[in-house]
Amino acid sequence: MIYILLILGFVLLVKGADLFVDGSSSIARALHISPLLIGLTIVALGTSSPEATVSIIAAVEENPGVAIGNIVGSNIMNITLVLGVAAFLYPMKVQNETIRKELPYTLLVSVVLLVLVSDIALQGASQNLVTRGDGLIILLFFVIFLYYIFEVAKRNRVRNKEETKKQVEEVEQEQVTTSWTKNILLTIGGLIGIIFGGELVVNNAVDIALSFGMSEALVGLTIVAIGTSLPELMTSVSAALKKESEIALGNIVGSNIFNILFVLGTTAVIHPLSIESKLIVDVFIMILLTVAVLVFSRTSFKIGKYEGIFLVVSYILYTIFILIRN
């Protein structure tokens, strides 16, 4: 029964995120919000909402290993398995100035996270702890990111008047056939599914972990991380198949930024997180993989099939490593 409830929780998370993205994106388009802004904020937030829900619930229920493990594990999966599969299906061109700036910002906030969770090594403290103060600092980085995105969206509208005109015409056509009530209900229904699904995933995943002698951190890095990353995987693969490489890459990079800044920041403010020392290794691995993606995007300005294979193999090796470590 516990496995059925876990699967049901994942289904609610994935379907809830899908409904939330569809509903909120339609509302945003109807309000003439820039597609770039939609992709980097609403879609990224929507696909990160399972991570947010699971981590917050885990923190409140005093399962910090699941909370931080979910965030780090999801980010590693996003920049390895998700990005690798999408790049293998269709090479991703990294020409957009925004994406090329977001990748270094992702690296920056990852290093900030490493510093904040290294209390024992840096301060000689008795434990590694992400306090409410740390959470507020992380949320300040999130505010800076949002300000940057809004500025980019404004410049994008100015530079692409013809494209914007075409998009407005499409929006006007969409407004004729799309119901505001339907989109609002989709958004609310999606959030409800995410919340209930998150609770089922946390409670049952922890029970399974304990029954098999697994640590909270391991279940967060594996089972929970894979489940909450399914929206990113489906969104990016769908975008790659449609040859919308910037959407796929933007979703992955944006989701990783949201996971660290919004999800971790909010979670820490609600409930301080005690971090296992071995999780610092996972944060360091996340940084190294982010550097690899940054190098790929800066050299040939694309992430092709060979890079995709490298990233997928990296995820397989990482999974083997954490299973052996446990």
Phi and psi in degrees as GROMACS dihedral restraints (atoms count N, CA, C in turn):
[ dihedral_restraints ]
;  ai    aj    ak    al  type     phi  dphi    fc
    3     4     5     6     1   -64.4    20    10
    4     5     6     7     1   -35.3    20    10
    6     7     8     9     1   -71.6    20    10
    7     8     9    10     1   -36.1    20    10
    9    10    11    12     1   -63.5    20    10
   10    11    12    13     1   -43.0    20    10
   12    13    14    15     1   -66.4    20    10
   13    14    15    16     1   -36.1    20    10
   15    16    17    18     1   -63.7    20    10
   16    17    18    19     1   -46.0    20    10
   18    19    20    21     1   -63.5    20    10
   19    20    21    22     1   -41.1    20    10
   21    22    23    24     1   -61.1    20    10
   22    23    24    25     1   -39.1    20    10
   24    25    26    27     1   -62.4    20    10
   25    26    27    28     1   -43.5    20    10
   27    28    29    30     1   -63.7    20    10
   28    29    30    31     1   -40.9    20    10
   30    31    32    33     1   -61.1    20    10
   31    32    33    34     1   -44.6    20    10
   33    34    35    36     1   -64.3    20    10
   34    35    36    37     1   -39.4    20    10
   36    37    38    39     1   -62.1    20    10
   37    38    39    40     1   -50.8    20    10
   39    40    41    42     1   -66.2    20    10
   40    41    42    43     1   -47.9    20    10
   42    43    44    45     1   -67.7    20    10
   43    44    45    46     1   -38.3    20    10
   45    46    47    48     1   -62.7    20    10
   46    47    48    49     1   -44.2    20    10
   48    49    50    51     1   -63.2    20    10
   49    50    51    52     1   -39.3    20    10
   51    52    53    54     1   -62.6    20    10
   52    53    54    55     1   -45.8    20    10
   54    55    56    57     1   -65.3    20    10
   55    56    57    58     1   -40.1    20    10
   57    58    59    60     1   -62.5    20    10
   58    59    60    61     1   -44.9    20    10
   60    61    62    63     1   -64.0    20    10
   61    62    63    64     1   -45.5    20    10
   63    64    65    66     1   -61.4    20    10
   64    65    66    67     1   -49.6    20    10
   66    67    68    69     1   -65.7    20    10
   67    68    69    70     1   -48.2    20    10
   69    70    71    72     1   -69.4    20    10
   70    71    72    73     1   -34.9    20    10
   72    73    74    75     1   -66.5    20    10
   73    74    75    76     1   -39.7    20    10
   75    76    77    78     1   -64.6    20    10
   76    77    78    79     1   -41.3    20    10
   78    79    80    81     1   -63.8    20    10
   79    80    81    82     1   -43.4    20    10
   81    82    83    84     1   -62.7    20    10
   82    83    84    85     1   -42.6    20    10
   84    85    86    87     1   -64.9    20    10
   85    86    87    88     1   -38.9    20    10
   87    88    89    90     1   -63.8    20    10
   88    89    90    91     1   -27.3    20    10
   90    91    92    93     1   -90.4    20    10
   91    92    93    94     1     8.6    20    10
   93    94    95    96     1    64.6    20    10
   94    95    96    97     1    32.2    20    10
   96    97    98    99     1   -78.7    20    10
   97    98    99   100     1   140.2    20    10
   99   100   101   102     1   -54.8    20    10
  100   101   102   103     1   136.0    20    10
  102   103   104   105     1   -57.8    20    10
  103   104   105   106     1   -35.1    20    10
  105   106   107   108     1   -61.4    20    10
  106   107   108   109     1   -44.3    20    10
  108   109   110   111     1   -64.8    20    10
  109   110   111   112     1   -38.0    20    10
  111   112   113   114     1   -60.9    20    10
  112   113   114   115     1   -47.1    20    10
  114   115   116   117     1   -66.4    20    10
  115   116   117   118     1   -39.9    20    10
  117   118   119   120     1   -85.5    20    10
  118   119   120   121     1   -14.0    20    10
  120   121   122   123     1  -118.9    20    10
  121   122   123   124     1   -66.3    20    10
  123   124   125   126     1   -65.5    20    10
  124   125   126   127     1   -49.3    20    10
  126   127   128   129     1   -65.2    20    10
  127   128   129   130     1   -43.4    20    10
  129   130   131   132     1   -63.2    20    10
  130   131   132   133     1   -42.3    20    10
  132   133   134   135     1   -66.0    20    10
  133   134   135   136     1   -40.4    20    10
  135   136   137   138     1   -63.2    20    10
  136   137   138   139     1   -45.3    20    10
  138   139   140   141     1   -74.5    20    10
  139   140   141   142     1   -17.4    20    10
  141   142   143   144     1   -92.4    20    10
  142   143   144   145     1    -7.1    20    10
  144   145   146   147     1   -62.2    20    10
  145   146   147   148     1   -34.3    20    10
  147   148   149   150     1   -61.9    20    10
  148   149   150   151     1   -43.0    20    10
  150   151   152   153     1   -60.3    20    10
  151   152   153   154     1   -42.7    20    10
  153   154   155   156     1   -62.0    20    10
  154   155   156   157     1   -47.8    20    10
  156   157   158   159     1   -63.6    20    10
  157   158   159   160     1   -48.4    20    10
  159   160   161   162     1   -62.7    20    10
  160   161   162   163     1   -44.4    20    10
  162   163   164   165     1   -67.3    20    10
  163   164   165   166     1   -41.7    20    10
  165   166   167   168     1   -65.3    20    10
  166   167   168   169     1   -45.4    20    10
  168   169   170   171     1   -63.0    20    10
  169   170   171   172     1   -42.9    20    10
  171   172   173   174     1   -62.2    20    10
  172   173   174   175     1   -41.0    20    10
  174   175   176   177     1   -65.9    20    10
  175   176   177   178     1   -44.9    20    10
  177   178   179   180     1   -61.9    20    10
  178   179   180   181     1   -36.9    20    10
  180   181   182   183     1   -87.8    20    10
  181   182   183   184     1    14.0    20    10
  183   184   185   186     1    59.7    20    10
  184   185   186   187     1    46.4    20    10
  186   187   188   189     1  -120.3    20    10
  187   188   189   190     1    66.4    20    10
  189   190   191   192     1   -61.6    20    10
  190   191   192   193     1   -30.2    20    10
  192   193   194   195     1   -62.2    20    10
  193   194   195   196     1   -40.4    20    10
  195   196   197   198     1   -66.7    20    10
  196   197   198   199     1   -41.3    20    10
  198   199   200   201     1   -62.2    20    10
  199   200   201   202     1   -55.8    20    10
  201   202   203   204     1   -75.0    20    10
  202   203   204   205     1   -34.5    20    10
  204   205   206   207     1   -63.3    20    10
  205   206   207   208     1   -37.9    20    10
  207   208   209   210     1   -62.6    20    10
  208   209   210   211     1   -43.7    20    10
  210   211   212   213     1   -66.0    20    10
  211   212   213   214     1   -51.0    20    10
  213   214   215   216     1   -66.7    20    10
  214   215   216   217     1   -44.3    20    10
  216   217   218   219     1   -62.9    20    10
  217   218   219   220     1   -40.1    20    10
  219   220   221   222     1   -65.3    20    10
  220   221   222   223     1   -41.5    20    10
  222   223   224   225     1   -64.0    20    10
  223   224   225   226     1   -42.1    20    10
  225   226   227   228     1   -64.0    20    10
  226   227   228   229     1   -42.5    20    10
  228   229   230   231     1   -64.5    20    10
  229   230   231   232     1   -38.4    20    10
  231   232   233   234     1   -61.6    20    10
  232   233   234   235     1   -45.5    20    10
  234   235   236   237     1   -88.6    20    10
  235   236   237   238     1     0.8    20    10
  237   238   239   240     1  -117.2    20    10
  238   239   240   241     1   -75.1    20    10
  240   241   242   243     1   -66.3    20    10
  241   242   243   244     1   -51.4    20    10
  243   244   245   246     1   -63.9    20    10
  244   245   246   247     1   -52.0    20    10
  246   247   248   249     1   -65.4    20    10
  247   248   249   250     1   -39.0    20    10
  249   250   251   252     1   -63.8    20    10
  250   251   252   253     1   -46.4    20    10
  252   253   254   255     1   -63.6    20    10
  253   254   255   256     1   -44.5    20    10
  255   256   257   258     1   -62.7    20    10
  256   257   258   259     1   -42.1    20    10
  258   259   260   261     1   -68.3    20    10
  259   260   261   262     1   -34.1    20    10
  261   262   263   264     1   -66.9    20    10
  262   263   264   265     1   -36.8    20    10
  264   265   266   267     1   -71.6    20    10
  265   266   267   268     1   -40.2    20    10
  267   268   269   270     1  -154.9    20    10
  268   269   270   271     1   119.3    20    10
  270   271   272   273     1   -53.3    20    10
  271   272   273   274     1   136.2    20    10
  273   274   275   276     1   -98.4    20    10
  274   275   276   277     1   116.5    20    10
  276   277   278   279     1   -83.2    20    10
  277   278   279   280     1   128.9    20    10
  279   280   281   282     1  -106.4    20    10
  280   281   282   283     1    73.5    20    10
  282   283   284   285     1  -104.2    20    10
  283   284   285   286     1   -23.6    20    10
  285   286   287   288     1   -66.0    20    10
  286   287   288   289     1   125.6    20    10
  288   289   290   291     1   -58.8    20    10
  289   290   291   292     1   -36.5    20    10
  291   292   293   294     1   -62.4    20    10
  292   293   294   295     1   -47.1    20    10
  294   295   296   297     1   -63.2    20    10
  295   296   297   298     1   -38.7    20    10
  297   298   299   300     1   -68.5    20    10
  298   299   300   301     1   -22.2    20    10
  300   301   302   303     1   -89.1    20    10
  301   302   303   304     1   -30.2    20    10
  303   304   305   306     1   -68.5    20    10
  304   305   306   307     1   -35.9    20    10
  306   307   308   309     1   -60.5    20    10
  307   308   309   310     1   -48.3    20    10
  309   310   311   312     1   -61.5    20    10
  310   311   312   313     1   -34.5    20    10
  312   313   314   315     1   -67.3    20    10
  313   314   315   316     1   -37.6    20    10
  315   316   317   318     1   -60.1    20    10
  316   317   318   319     1   -42.1    20    10
  318   319   320   321     1   -63.8    20    10
  319   320   321   322     1   -42.2    20    10
  321   322   323   324     1   -60.2    20    10
  322   323   324   325     1   -50.2    20    10
  324   325   326   327     1   -68.5    20    10
  325   326   327   328     1   -27.0    20    10
  327   328   329   330     1   -67.6    20    10
  328   329   330   331     1   -39.6    20    10
  330   331   332   333     1   -67.5    20    10
  331   332   333   334     1   -39.6    20    10
  333   334   335   336     1   -59.2    20    10
  334   335   336   337     1   -42.8    20    10
  336   337   338   339     1   -60.9    20    10
  337   338   339   340     1   -43.1    20    10
  339   340   341   342     1   -59.3    20    10
  340   341   342   343     1   -42.3    20    10
  342   343   344   345     1   -64.7    20    10
  343   344   345   346     1   -43.3    20    10
  345   346   347   348     1   -68.2    20    10
  346   347   348   349     1   -27.6    20    10
  348   349   350   351     1   -96.3    20    10
  349   350   351   352     1     4.4    20    10
  351   352   353   354     1  -104.8    20    10
  352   353   354   355     1    47.4    20    10
  354   355   356   357     1   -63.3    20    10
  355   356   357   358     1   -40.4    20    10
  357   358   359   360     1   -65.8    20    10
  358   359   360   361     1   -45.0    20    10
  360   361   362   363     1   -72.3    20    10
  361   362   363   364     1   -38.8    20    10
  363   364   365   366     1   -91.0    20    10
  364   365   366   367     1   -32.1    20    10
  366   367   368   369     1  -119.6    20    10
  367   368   369   370     1    -4.6    20    10
  369   370   371   372     1    68.8    20    10
  370   371   372   373     1    25.4    20    10
  372   373   374   375     1   -72.4    20    10
  373   374   375   376     1   167.2    20    10
  375   376   377   378     1   -79.5    20    10
  376   377   378   379     1   -20.6    20    10
  378   379   380   381     1  -153.1    20    10
  379   380   381   382     1   157.2    20    10
  381   382   383   384     1   -85.5    20    10
  382   383   384   385     1   122.3    20    10
  384   385   386   387     1  -137.3    20    10
  385   386   387   388     1   129.0    20    10
  387   388   389   390     1   -94.4    20    10
  388   389   390   391     1   103.6    20    10
  390   391   392   393     1   -83.5    20    10
  391   392   393   394     1   175.8    20    10
  393   394   395   396     1   -63.6    20    10
  394   395   396   397     1   -35.5    20    10
  396   397   398   399     1   -62.4    20    10
  397   398   399   400     1   -42.7    20    10
  399   400   401   402     1   -60.6    20    10
  400   401   402   403     1   -41.2    20    10
  402   403   404   405     1   -61.2    20    10
  403   404   405   406     1   -39.4    20    10
  405   406   407   408     1   -66.7    20    10
  406   407   408   409     1   -38.1    20    10
  408   409   410   411     1   -62.2    20    10
  409   410   411   412     1   -44.7    20    10
  411   412   413   414     1   -62.0    20    10
  412   413   414   415     1   -41.5    20    10
  414   415   416   417     1   -66.3    20    10
  415   416   417   418     1   -29.0    20    10
  417   418   419   420     1   -65.2    20    10
  418   419   420   421     1   -38.8    20    10
  420   421   422   423     1   -62.4    20    10
  421   422   423   424     1   -34.8    20    10
  423   424   425   426     1   -67.2    20    10
  424   425   426   427     1   -39.9    20    10
  426   427   428   429     1   -62.8    20    10
  427   428   429   430     1   -41.6    20    10
  429   430   431   432     1   -60.8    20    10
  430   431   432   433     1   -42.5    20    10
  432   433   434   435     1   -62.3    20    10
  433   434   435   436     1   -44.5    20    10
  435   436   437   438     1   -63.7    20    10
  436   437   438   439     1   -40.8    20    10
  438   439   440   441     1   -61.0    20    10
  439   440   441   442     1   -42.9    20    10
  441   442   443   444     1   -61.5    20    10
  442   443   444   445     1   -44.3    20    10
  444   445   446   447     1   -63.4    20    10
  445   446   447   448     1   -41.7    20    10
  447   448   449   450     1   -64.4    20    10
  448   449   450   451     1   -38.5    20    10
  450   451   452   453     1   -65.2    20    10
  451   452   453   454     1   -41.5    20    10
  453   454   455   456     1   -63.2    20    10
  454   455   456   457     1   -42.1    20    10
  456   457   458   459     1   -62.0    20    10
  457   458   459   460     1   -39.1    20    10
  459   460   461   462     1   -65.1    20    10
  460   461   462   463     1   -44.1    20    10
  462   463   464   465     1   -65.3    20    10
  463   464   465   466     1   -36.2    20    10
  465   466   467   468     1   -64.0    20    10
  466   467   468   469     1   -38.4    20    10
  468   469   470   471     1   -66.0    20    10
  469   470   471   472     1   -38.1    20    10
  471   472   473   474     1   -67.6    20    10
  472   473   474   475     1   -40.3    20    10
  474   475   476   477     1   -76.7    20    10
  475   476   477   478     1   -20.5    20    10
  477   478   479   480     1  -124.9    20    10
  478   479   480   481     1    59.6    20    10
  480   481   482   483     1   -64.0    20    10
  481   482   483   484     1   -41.4    20    10
  483   484   485   486     1   -66.2    20    10
  484   485   486   487     1   -42.5    20    10
  486   487   488   489     1   -64.0    20    10
  487   488   489   490     1   -40.2    20    10
  489   490   491   492     1   -63.6    20    10
  490   491   492   493     1   -39.8    20    10
  492   493   494   495     1   -60.9    20    10
  493   494   495   496     1   -42.3    20    10
  495   496   497   498     1   -64.2    20    10
  496   497   498   499     1   -41.2    20    10
  498   499   500   501     1   -64.9    20    10
  499   500   501   502     1   -38.4    20    10
  501   502   503   504     1   -62.0    20    10
  502   503   504   505     1   -40.9    20    10
  504   505   506   507     1   -63.2    20    10
  505   506   507   508     1   -40.2    20    10
  507   508   509   510     1   -65.9    20    10
  508   509   510   511     1   -38.6    20    10
  510   511   512   513     1   -63.5    20    10
  511   512   513   514     1   -43.3    20    10
  513   514   515   516     1   -61.9    20    10
  514   515   516   517     1   -38.5    20    10
  516   517   518   519     1   -67.0    20    10
  517   518   519   520     1   -39.5    20    10
  519   520   521   522     1   -66.4    20    10
  520   521   522   523     1   -35.8    20    10
  522   523   524   525     1   -63.7    20    10
  523   524   525   526     1   -27.4    20    10
  525   526   527   528     1   -68.8    20    10
  526   527   528   529     1   -36.4    20    10
  528   529   530   531     1  -102.0    20    10
  529   530   531   532     1    -9.4    20    10
  531   532   533   534     1  -105.8    20    10
  532   533   534   535     1   134.9    20    10
  534   535   536   537     1   -92.9    20    10
  535   536   537   538     1   129.0    20    10
  537   538   539   540     1   -60.4    20    10
  538   539   540   541     1   -42.3    20    10
  540   541   542   543     1   -60.4    20    10
  541   542   543   544     1   -42.3    20    10
  543   544   545   546     1   -61.2    20    10
  544   545   546   547     1   -45.3    20    10
  546   547   548   549     1   -66.3    20    10
  547   548   549   550     1   -38.9    20    10
  549   550   551   552     1   -64.0    20    10
  550   551   552   553     1   -43.0    20    10
  552   553   554   555     1   -65.6    20    10
  553   554   555   556     1   -38.3    20    10
  555   556   557   558     1   -61.6    20    10
  556   557   558   559     1   -43.4    20    10
  558   559   560   561     1   -64.8    20    10
  559   560   561   562     1   -47.4    20    10
  561   562   563   564     1   -65.8    20    10
  562   563   564   565     1   -43.3    20    10
  564   565   566   567     1   -61.5    20    10
  565   566   567   568     1   -39.0    20    10
  567   568   569   570     1   -63.1    20    10
  568   569   570   571     1   -42.9    20    10
  570   571   572   573     1   -63.7    20    10
  571   572   573   574     1   -39.9    20    10
  573   574   575   576     1   -63.0    20    10
  574   575   576   577     1   -43.9    20    10
  576   577   578   579     1   -62.1    20    10
  577   578   579   580     1   -39.3    20    10
  579   580   581   582     1   -64.9    20    10
  580   581   582   583     1   -43.4    20    10
  582   583   584   585     1   -65.0    20    10
  583   584   585   586     1   -50.4    20    10
  585   586   587   588     1   -67.3    20    10
  586   587   588   589     1   -39.4    20    10
  588   589   590   591     1   -63.1    20    10
  589   590   591   592     1   -40.6    20    10
  591   592   593   594     1   -61.4    20    10
  592   593   594   595     1   -41.5    20    10
  594   595   596   597     1   -65.0    20    10
  595   596   597   598     1   -42.1    20    10
  597   598   599   600     1   -63.6    20    10
  598   599   600   601     1   -42.4    20    10
  600   601   602   603     1   -63.9    20    10
  601   602   603   604     1   -47.8    20    10
  603   604   605   606     1   -62.3    20    10
  604   605   606   607     1   -53.3    20    10
  606   607   608   609     1   -60.5    20    10
  607   608   609   610     1   -46.2    20    10
  609   610   611   612     1   -78.1    20    10
  610   611   612   613     1   -33.4    20    10
  612   613   614   615     1   -65.8    20    10
  613   614   615   616     1   -41.1    20    10
  615   616   617   618     1   -63.5    20    10
  616   617   618   619     1   -42.8    20    10
  618   619   620   621     1   -61.6    20    10
  619   620   621   622     1   -42.3    20    10
  621   622   623   624     1   -64.6    20    10
  622   623   624   625     1   -42.8    20    10
  624   625   626   627     1   -59.9    20    10
  625   626   627   628     1   -45.6    20    10
  627   628   629   630     1   -65.6    20    10
  628   629   630   631     1   -37.6    20    10
  630   631   632   633     1   -67.9    20    10
  631   632   633   634     1   -27.0    20    10
  633   634   635   636     1  -100.0    20    10
  634   635   636   637     1     3.6    20    10
  636   637   638   639     1    75.8    20    10
  637   638   639   640     1    17.9    20    10
  639   640   641   642     1   -82.4    20    10
  640   641   642   643     1   152.1    20    10
  642   643   644   645     1   -82.2    20    10
  643   644   645   646     1   160.6    20    10
  645   646   647   648     1   -60.9    20    10
  646   647   648   649     1   -40.0    20    10
  648   649   650   651     1   -61.1    20    10
  649   650   651   652     1   -42.3    20    10
  651   652   653   654     1   -65.6    20    10
  652   653   654   655     1   -43.4    20    10
  654   655   656   657     1   -67.0    20    10
  655   656   657   658     1   -31.1    20    10
  657   658   659   660     1   -70.2    20    10
  658   659   660   661     1   -38.2    20    10
  660   661   662   663     1   -74.0    20    10
  661   662   663   664     1   -22.9    20    10
  663   664   665   666     1  -113.5    20    10
  664   665   666   667     1   -80.9    20    10
  666   667   668   669     1   -57.9    20    10
  667   668   669   670     1   -53.7    20    10
  669   670   671   672     1   -67.9    20    10
  670   671   672   673     1   -42.4    20    10
  672   673   674   675     1   -61.6    20    10
  673   674   675   676     1   -42.4    20    10
  675   676   677   678     1   -64.2    20    10
  676   677   678   679     1   -45.2    20    10
  678   679   680   681     1   -62.7    20    10
  679   680   681   682     1   -43.8    20    10
  681   682   683   684     1   -77.8    20    10
  682   683   684   685     1   -13.8    20    10
  684   685   686   687     1   -90.6    20    10
  685   686   687   688     1    -3.2    20    10
  687   688   689   690     1   -58.4    20    10
  688   689   690   691     1   -39.8    20    10
  690   691   692   693     1   -60.2    20    10
  691   692   693   694     1   -42.9    20    10
  693   694   695   696     1   -61.9    20    10
  694   695   696   697     1   -41.3    20    10
  696   697   698   699     1   -62.8    20    10
  697   698   699   700     1   -48.4    20    10
  699   700   701   702     1   -66.6    20    10
  700   701   702   703     1   -41.9    20    10
  702   703   704   705     1   -63.9    20    10
  703   704   705   706     1   -46.0    20    10
  705   706   707   708     1   -70.5    20    10
  706   707   708   709     1   -40.6    20    10
  708   709   710   711     1   -64.7    20    10
  709   710   711   712     1   -42.3    20    10
  711   712   713   714     1   -61.4    20    10
  712   713   714   715     1   -43.6    20    10
  714   715   716   717     1   -65.3    20    10
  715   716   717   718     1   -38.8    20    10
  717   718   719   720     1   -65.5    20    10
  718   719   720   721     1   -42.5    20    10
  720   721   722   723     1   -63.8    20    10
  721   722   723   724     1   -29.0    20    10
  723   724   725   726     1   -88.9    20    10
  724   725   726   727     1     5.8    20    10
  726   727   728   729     1    61.1    20    10
  727   728   729   730     1    31.9    20    10
  729   730   731   732     1  -101.8    20    10
  730   731   732   733     1    70.7    20    10
  732   733   734   735     1   -64.6    20    10
  733   734   735   736     1   -35.7    20    10
  735   736   737   738     1   -66.7    20    10
  736   737   738   739     1   -35.5    20    10
  738   739   740   741     1   -65.6    20    10
  739   740   741   742     1   -44.6    20    10
  741   742   743   744     1   -61.4    20    10
  742   743   744   745     1   -50.2    20    10
  744   745   746   747     1   -68.2    20    10
  745   746   747   748     1   -40.7    20    10
  747   748   749   750     1   -61.2    20    10
  748   749   750   751     1   -39.1    20    10
  750   751   752   753     1   -64.0    20    10
  751   752   753   754     1   -42.4    20    10
  753   754   755   756     1   -66.8    20    10
  754   755   756   757     1   -50.0    20    10
  756   757   758   759     1   -64.6    20    10
  757   758   759   760     1   -45.5    20    10
  759   760   761   762     1   -60.9    20    10
  760   761   762   763     1   -40.9    20    10
  762   763   764   765     1   -64.5    20    10
  763   764   765   766     1   -39.2    20    10
  765   766   767   768     1   -64.8    20    10
  766   767   768   769     1   -39.4    20    10
  768   769   770   771     1   -64.8    20    10
  769   770   771   772     1   -44.2    20    10
  771   772   773   774     1   -61.6    20    10
  772   773   774   775     1   -41.1    20    10
  774   775   776   777     1   -60.6    20    10
  775   776   777   778     1   -45.0    20    10
  777   778   779   780     1   -74.7    20    10
  778   779   780   781     1   -49.4    20    10
  780   781   782   783     1   -80.0    20    10
  781   782   783   784     1   -52.7    20    10
  783   784   785   786     1   -80.0    20    10
  784   785   786   787     1   -50.9    20    10
  786   787   788   789     1   -67.0    20    10
  787   788   789   790     1   -53.9    20    10
  789   790   791   792     1   -66.7    20    10
  790   791   792   793     1   -42.3    20    10
  792   793   794   795     1   -59.7    20    10
  793   794   795   796     1   -48.3    20    10
  795   796   797   798     1   -64.6    20    10
  796   797   798   799     1   -43.2    20    10
  798   799   800   801     1   -60.6    20    10
  799   800   801   802     1   -44.2    20    10
  801   802   803   804     1   -67.6    20    10
  802   803   804   805     1   -36.3    20    10
  804   805   806   807     1   -65.9    20    10
  805   806   807   808     1   -39.4    20    10
  807   808   809   810     1   -70.3    20    10
  808   809   810   811     1   -42.1    20    10
  810   811   812   813     1  -153.7    20    10
  811   812   813   814     1   118.1    20    10
  813   814   815   816     1   -54.0    20    10
  814   815   816   817     1   145.4    20    10
  816   817   818   819     1  -112.9    20    10
  817   818   819   820     1   126.0    20    10
  819   820   821   822     1   -88.7    20    10
  820   821   822   823     1   126.3    20    10
  822   823   824   825     1  -107.8    20    10
  823   824   825   826     1   128.0    20    10
  825   826   827   828     1   -66.9    20    10
  826   827   828   829     1   141.3    20    10
  828   829   830   831     1   -59.6    20    10
  829   830   831   832     1   -34.6    20    10
  831   832   833   834     1   -67.7    20    10
  832   833   834   835     1   -20.7    20    10
  834   835   836   837     1   -69.0    20    10
  835   836   837   838     1   -20.7    20    10
  837   838   839   840     1   -63.1    20    10
  838   839   840   841     1   -34.8    20    10
  840   841   842   843     1   -61.9    20    10
  841   842   843   844     1   -40.4    20    10
  843   844   845   846     1   -66.7    20    10
  844   845   846   847     1   -38.2    20    10
  846   847   848   849     1   -63.9    20    10
  847   848   849   850     1   -40.5    20    10
  849   850   851   852     1   -64.6    20    10
  850   851   852   853     1   -41.1    20    10
  852   853   854   855     1   -62.1    20    10
  853   854   855   856     1   -41.2    20    10
  855   856   857   858     1   -58.8    20    10
  856   857   858   859     1   -40.7    20    10
  858   859   860   861     1   -65.0    20    10
  859   860   861   862     1   -45.3    20    10
  861   862   863   864     1   -60.9    20    10
  862   863   864   865     1   -41.8    20    10
  864   865   866   867     1   -68.0    20    10
  865   866   867   868     1   -35.5    20    10
  867   868   869   870     1   -64.9    20    10
  868   869   870   871     1   -39.4    20    10
  870   871   872   873     1   -61.5    20    10
  871   872   873   874     1   -41.3    20    10
  873   874   875   876     1   -61.3    20    10
  874   875   876   877     1   -44.8    20    10
  876   877   878   879     1   -64.4    20    10
  877   878   879   880     1   -39.3    20    10
  879   880   881   882     1   -63.3    20    10
  880   881   882   883     1   -41.1    20    10
  882   883   884   885     1   -63.6    20    10
  883   884   885   886     1   -44.7    20    10
  885   886   887   888     1   -56.9    20    10
  886   887   888   889     1   -44.2    20    10
  888   889   890   891     1   -75.4    20    10
  889   890   891   892     1   -24.7    20    10
  891   892   893   894     1   -90.7    20    10
  892   893   894   895     1   -21.5    20    10
  894   895   896   897     1   -84.3    20    10
  895   896   897   898     1   -67.6    20    10
  897   898   899   900     1   -96.4    20    10
  898   899   900   901     1     0.0    20    10
  900   901   902   903     1    56.3    20    10
  901   902   903   904     1    31.9    20    10
  903   904   905   906     1  -160.9    20    10
  904   905   906   907     1   155.1    20    10
  906   907   908   909     1  -116.3    20    10
  907   908   909   910     1   103.9    20    10
  909   910   911   912     1   -95.6    20    10
  910   911   912   913     1  -164.1    20    10
  912   913   914   915     1   -65.3    20    10
  913   914   915   916     1   -41.0    20    10
  915   916   917   918     1   -66.3    20    10
  916   917   918   919     1   -41.3    20    10
  918   919   920   921     1   -64.4    20    10
  919   920   921   922     1   -37.7    20    10
  921   922   923   924     1   -61.7    20    10
  922   923   924   925     1   -43.4    20    10
  924   925   926   927     1   -62.9    20    10
  925   926   927   928     1   -42.6    20    10
  927   928   929   930     1   -58.3    20    10
  928   929   930   931     1   -43.1    20    10
  930   931   932   933     1   -68.0    20    10
  931   932   933   934     1   -41.0    20    10
  933   934   935   936     1   -65.0    20    10
  934   935   936   937     1   -43.6    20    10
  936   937   938   939     1   -63.0    20    10
  937   938   939   940     1   -37.9    20    10
  939   940   941   942     1   -60.2    20    10
  940   941   942   943     1   -40.5    20    10
  942   943   944   945     1   -67.0    20    10
  943   944   945   946     1   -40.4    20    10
  945   946   947   948     1   -62.1    20    10
  946   947   948   949     1   -45.0    20    10
  948   949   950   951     1   -64.5    20    10
  949   950   951   952     1   -39.1    20    10
  951   952   953   954     1   -64.2    20    10
  952   953   954   955     1   -42.5    20    10
  954   955   956   957     1   -62.2    20    10
  955   956   957   958     1   -43.2    20    10
  957   958   959   960     1   -60.7    20    10
  958   959   960   961     1   -41.4    20    10
  960   961   962   963     1   -60.3    20    10
  961   962   963   964     1   -48.8    20    10
  963   964   965   966     1   -71.9    20    10
  964   965   966   967     1   -27.5    20    10
  966   967   968   969     1   -70.3    20    10
  967   968   969   970     1   -41.9    20    10
  969   970   971   972     1   -65.6    20    10
  970   971   972   973     1   -40.3    20    10
  972   973   974   975     1   -61.0    20    10
  973   974   975   976     1   -35.6    20    10
